[in-house]
């Protein structure tokens, strides 16, 4: 081990989640691997998912698509959610990438470049990217996919889910020769009439739950851990960290652990954060520093160099994100470059 902190990616767990989503929805799963597969490594993730049967991937940026194409070869279909931005048409064509066209200027640019195969996004309520239903264009040459995106899929009781679904069904019927894709991760769990022809999960592939909390049907893919750099006894009345963030009311045993906000451990994790060590969840003490955190290990049998699980199978990423006041997406995509990365399976 050359670094005190490491990210372990369990590709077997990734495979489990992929097939679980296939079984749940009954349609092909087209993985979203944007943002470096949510911080876990787009190339190893995509290669494993190809081995499991995935043949279509989604990225956000053109440069993500170019890098992925170079790594995984010519066979898979790669869609770029940003679409045909600026002068990107020739780059898209050269890498055999398919833009998701989001407005009339992108359609014009793609046609001018004789671009070929593409997708189309209908904005059914997200108000982010895509054509409003009333502005949906006529069928395009090369159009092989039409999609929309759920705004509230993490809340199954939200009536907007059904409104968006019905709007998409109505508009997508105008494109009988195109594949229909509607459900994101949360949408995969809303029922079969949300699945259409293919689903586009992201966070649930990587172990996050569809409603922002752990889901027993999914396995943890990412384990973030760091080692104990120092142990000390903290006398009652003394404090820990910047601005005296924690005041000891009794003698405590403190472990200083080698990960901090430079590694993606949010400073907002103080004071609610916990880590898993020696078979127990233990609280963080004081403020997260740039390179280290302090953990209360009073009464535990721990030693220098022991590994502390920041999140993983024992400390679900959704729970860690909740403690930091954020979501699992942000936690994963914020993992720093100092973590040593390993891939299992």
C-alpha positions in Angstrom: 0.0 0.0 0.0 1.6 3.3 -1.1 -1.2 5.6 0.0 -3.0 5.8 3.4 -6.4 6.0 1.7 -7.8 3.7 -1.0 -10.9 3.2 -3.2 -11.9 -0.4 -3.9 -14.4 -1.0 -6.7 -16.1 -4.4 -6.6 -16.9 -5.2 -10.2 -18.8 -8.4 -9.2 -21.2 -6.2 -7.2 -21.5 -3.9 -10.2 -22.4 -7.0 -12.3 -25.0 -8.0 -9.6 -26.6 -4.5 -9.7 -26.7 -4.5 -13.6 -28.5 -7.8 -13.7 -30.8 -6.9 -10.8 -32.0 -3.9 -12.8 -32.4 -6.0 -15.9 -34.6 -8.4 -14.0 -36.6 -5.7 -12.3 -37.4 -3.7 -15.5 -37.5 -6.5 -18.1 -35.7 -4.4 -20.7 -32.1 -3.7 -21.7 -30.0 -1.7 -19.3 -28.0 1.1 -20.9 -25.5 2.3 -18.3 -24.7 5.9 -17.6 -21.0 6.2 -17.2 -20.6 10.0 -17.2 -18.3 11.7 -14.8 -15.9 8.8 -14.9 -18.7 6.4 -14.0 -19.6 8.5 -11.0 -16.0 8.6 -9.9 -15.4 4.8 -10.0 -13.6 4.6 -13.4 -15.5 4.7 -16.7 -13.1 2.3 -18.5 -13.0 -0.6 -16.1 -16.7 -0.2 -15.3 -17.7 -0.1 -19.0 -15.5 -3.1 -19.9 -17.0 -5.2 -17.1 -20.6 -4.2 -18.1 -19.8 -5.0 -21.7 -18.8 -8.5 -20.5 -22.2 -8.7 -18.8 -24.0 -7.8 -22.0 -24.2 -4.0 -22.1 -24.0 -2.6 -25.6 -25.1 1.1 -25.1 -23.6 3.7 -22.8 -24.4 7.3 -22.0 -21.8 10.0 -21.2 -22.4 13.8 -20.7 -19.4 15.4 -22.5 -17.9 14.9 -25.9 -14.4 14.4 -24.4 -15.8 11.7 -22.1 -17.2 9.9 -25.2 -13.9 10.2 -27.1 -11.9 8.7 -24.3 -14.4 5.9 -23.7 -14.5 5.0 -27.4 -10.7 4.8 -27.5 -10.7 2.5 -24.5 -13.6 0.1 -25.3 -13.4 -0.1 -29.1 -15.9 0.4 -31.9 -18.6 -2.0 -31.0 -20.7 -0.3 -28.3 -23.1 2.6 -29.0 -22.1 5.7 -27.0 -24.6 8.6 -26.7 -23.5 12.1 -25.6 -26.1 13.8 -23.4 -24.8 17.4 -24.1 -25.7 16.9 -27.8 -23.9 18.5 -30.7 -22.4 21.5 -28.9 -20.6 24.3 -30.8 -18.3 22.8 -33.4 -18.3 19.3 -31.9 -20.0 17.6 -34.9 -16.8 16.5 -36.6 -15.4 15.2 -33.3 -18.6 13.3 -32.7 -18.5 11.7 -36.1 -14.8 10.8 -36.0 -15.3 8.9 -32.7 -18.7 7.4 -33.8 -20.5 9.1 -31.0 -24.2 9.8 -31.2 -25.4 13.2 -29.8 -28.7 13.5 -27.9 -30.0 16.6 -29.8 -31.6 19.0 -27.4 -32.7 22.1 -29.4 -33.2 23.3 -33.0 -29.6 24.7 -33.3 -28.2 21.3 -32.5 -30.4 19.6 -35.1 -29.2 22.2 -37.7 -25.5 21.6 -36.8 -25.8 17.9 -37.0 -27.7 18.0 -40.3 -25.1 20.4 -41.8 -22.4 18.0 -40.8 -24.3 15.0 -42.3 -23.9 13.5 -38.9 -26.0 10.3 -39.1 -27.3 8.4 -36.1 -28.5 10.5 -33.2 -30.9 10.7 -30.3 -33.5 13.3 -29.3 -34.4 14.5 -25.8 -37.9 15.6 -24.9 -38.1 17.8 -21.7 -41.3 16.5 -19.9 -40.8 18.7 -16.8 -37.1 18.8 -15.8 -36.6 22.1 -17.5 -33.0 21.3 -18.1 -32.2 20.0 -21.6 -34.4 19.0 -24.5 -37.4 20.1 -26.5 -40.7 20.9 -24.8 -43.4 18.5 -25.9 -45.2 21.2 -27.9 -41.9 22.0 -29.7 -40.9 18.4 -30.5 -39.5 18.3 -34.1 -40.5 16.1 -36.9 -38.8 12.7 -37.2 -35.1 13.1 -38.2 -32.9 11.1 -40.5 -30.8 8.8 -38.4 -32.9 9.2 -35.3 -32.6 5.9 -33.3 -33.4 7.0 -29.8 -35.8 9.4 -28.0 -35.5 10.0 -24.3 -36.7 12.1 -21.4 -35.6 12.4 -17.8 -37.5 12.1 -14.6 -37.2 14.9 -12.1 -38.6 13.2 -9.0 -38.0 9.5 -9.4 -36.5 9.3 -5.9 -40.0 10.0 -4.5 -42.4 7.3 -5.8 -45.4 9.1 -4.4 -44.7 12.3 -6.4 -47.5 12.9 -9.0 -45.1 14.5 -11.4 -43.6 11.1 -12.2 -46.9 10.0 -13.8 -47.4 13.3 -15.6 -43.9 13.0 -17.1 -44.4 9.4 -18.0 -47.7 10.1 -19.8 -46.2 13.2 -21.6 -43.3 11.1 -22.8 -45.5 8.3 -24.0 -47.6 10.7 -26.1 -44.7 12.6 -27.7 -42.4 9.5 -28.3 -45.2 7.9 -30.2 -44.4 10.4 -33.0 -41.1 8.5 -33.5 -42.1 4.9 -34.2 -38.7 3.9 -35.4 -36.7 5.1 -32.5 -35.9 3.3 -29.2 -37.7 4.9 -26.2 -35.8 5.4 -23.0 -37.3 7.1 -20.0 -36.3 5.6 -16.6 -33.2 6.7 -14.7 -32.1 4.8 -11.6 -35.2 5.7 -9.6 -37.4 5.2 -12.5 -36.4 1.6 -12.8 -38.3 1.1 -9.5 -41.5 2.9 -10.4 -43.1 0.0 -12.3 -43.0 -1.7 -15.7 -44.8 1.1 -17.6 -41.9 3.4 -16.9 -39.4 1.1 -18.6 -40.3 1.6 -22.2 -37.6 0.0 -24.5 -34.5 0.6 -22.4 -33.5 2.1 -19.0 -30.6 4.4 -18.2 -29.5 3.8 -14.6 -26.5 5.5 -13.0 -26.3 5.6 -9.2 -28.1 2.3 -8.7 -25.4 0.5 -10.7 -22.9 1.9 -8.4 -24.6 0.9 -5.1 -26.7 4.0 -4.3 -30.4 3.4 -3.5 -33.2 4.7 -5.7 -34.7 6.8 -3.0 -31.5 8.2 -1.5 -31.2 5.4 1.1 -29.8 1.9 1.1 -31.7 -0.7 -0.9 -31.3 -4.4 -0.1 -31.7 -5.3 -3.7 -28.4 -3.6 -4.6 -24.8 -4.3 -3.5 -22.2 -1.8 -2.4 -19.7 -1.3 -5.3 -17.4 1.3 -3.9 -15.5 1.0 -0.6 -13.6 4.0 0.5 -11.1 3.4 3.3 -8.1 4.9 5.0 -5.6 3.9 7.6 -5.0 4.9 11.2 -2.0 7.2 11.2 -1.8 7.9 15.0 -3.6 6.9 18.2 -3.8 9.1 21.3 -5.6 9.4 24.6 -7.6 12.6 24.9 -8.0 13.9 28.5 -11.3 15.3 29.6 -11.5 19.0 29.0 -9.3 19.0 25.9 -10.5 19.7 22.4 -10.0 18.2 18.9 -9.3 19.9 15.6 -9.7 23.4 14.3 -11.8 25.9 16.2 -11.9 23.4 19.1 -14.6 21.5 17.2 -15.0 18.8 19.9 -14.7 19.1 23.7 -14.1 15.9 25.6 -16.3 15.5 28.7 -14.4 12.2 29.6 -11.1 10.6 28.6 -11.4 9.4 25.0 -9.2 7.3 22.7 -8.7 9.1 19.4 -7.6 7.7 16.0 -6.2 10.1 13.4 -7.2 8.7 10.0 -5.5 9.6 6.7 -8.3 11.1 4.6 -9.7 14.6 4.6 -11.6 17.1 2.5 -8.8 17.1 -0.1 -9.8 13.5 -0.7 -13.5 14.2 -1.0 -14.5 13.8 2.7 -16.8 16.7 3.0 -16.1 19.2 5.7 -19.9 19.2 6.4 -19.6 15.6 7.5 -18.7 17.1 10.9 -20.2 16.5 13.4 -22.7 13.8 12.2 -20.2 11.6 10.3 -19.4 8.0 11.2 -17.0 5.4 10.0 -16.8 1.6 10.4 -13.9 0.1 12.3 -13.4 -3.0 14.4 -17.0 -4.1 13.8 -18.6 -0.8 14.9 -19.7 2.5 13.7 -17.6 5.2 15.3 -18.2 8.9 15.3 -16.0 11.6 13.8 -14.7 14.1 16.4 -14.2 17.8 15.6 -13.9 19.2 12.1 -12.7 17.4 9.0 -9.2 18.7 8.0 -7.6 18.7 4.6 -5.8 15.5 5.1 -7.1 13.8 8.2 -10.1 13.1 10.3 -10.3 12.2 14.0 -12.4 9.2 15.1 -13.5 8.1 18.6 -12.3 4.6 19.1 -12.7 4.5 22.8 -12.8 0.9 24.1 -12.0 -0.7 20.7 -9.0 -2.9 19.9 -7.4 -1.0 17.1 -3.8 -0.4 16.0 -1.7 1.9 13.8 -2.3 1.0 10.2 -5.7 -0.5 10.7 -8.2 0.3 7.9 -11.2 2.4 8.5 -14.2 2.2 6.2 -15.5 5.6 5.3 -18.3 4.1 3.2 -18.9 0.7 1.7 -20.7 -2.5 2.6 -20.8 -1.7 6.3 -21.3 2.1 6.0 -23.6 2.5 3.0 -22.7 5.4 0.7 -26.3 6.8 1.1 -25.9 7.0 4.9 -22.5 8.6 4.6 -24.0 11.2 2.2 -26.9 11.9 4.5 -24.5 12.6 7.3 -22.7 15.1 5.1 -25.9 16.8 4.1 -25.6 15.7 0.5 -26.4 12.8 -1.9 -24.5 9.7 -2.9 -23.9 11.1 -6.4 -22.0 14.0 -5.1 -20.0 11.9 -2.6 -18.9 9.4 -5.3 -18.0 12.1 -7.9 -16.0 14.0 -5.3 -13.6 11.2 -4.6 -10.1 12.7 -4.8 -7.2 11.6 -6.9 -5.0 10.7 -3.9 -7.0 7.6 -3.2 -5.2 4.5 -4.5 -7.7 2.7 -6.7 -8.1 -1.1 -6.9 -10.6 -3.2 -8.8 -11.9 -6.5 -7.5 -13.4 -9.2 -9.7 
